[in-house]
Amino acid sequence: MAIVPKESPLASKSHLSWRELLTLDFITLQRPSAVRLMLEEELARSGRKLDVALESHQLVTVGRMVASGLGGSAVPPRPLADGGAGGGVPAAG
């Protein structure tokens, strides 16, 4: 699931493409993280590279950075994974 700041124009979309999500500064978990590896592998399948602006060891911190307007992310769809960002949008190809 893509998460973006509430004030982002992308927050009102019903689905986001990777191309759209990656227009934001990307925030993700630090290596080694299964989530980070999954993101990198997914992007590599479509010939993209993950350009990371900010990293954290905690998923909730990633969500809080997004909520603070520092960028966007993709996180597993689970309760409170967005750390209050409030802009959870399904990500699609």
Buried (B, 14 or more C-beta within 10 A) or exposed (E): BBBBBBEBEBBEBEEBEBEBBBEBBBBBBEEEBEBBEEBBEBBEEEEEEBEBBBBBEEBBBBBBBBBEBBBBBBBEEEEEBBBBBBBBBEBEE
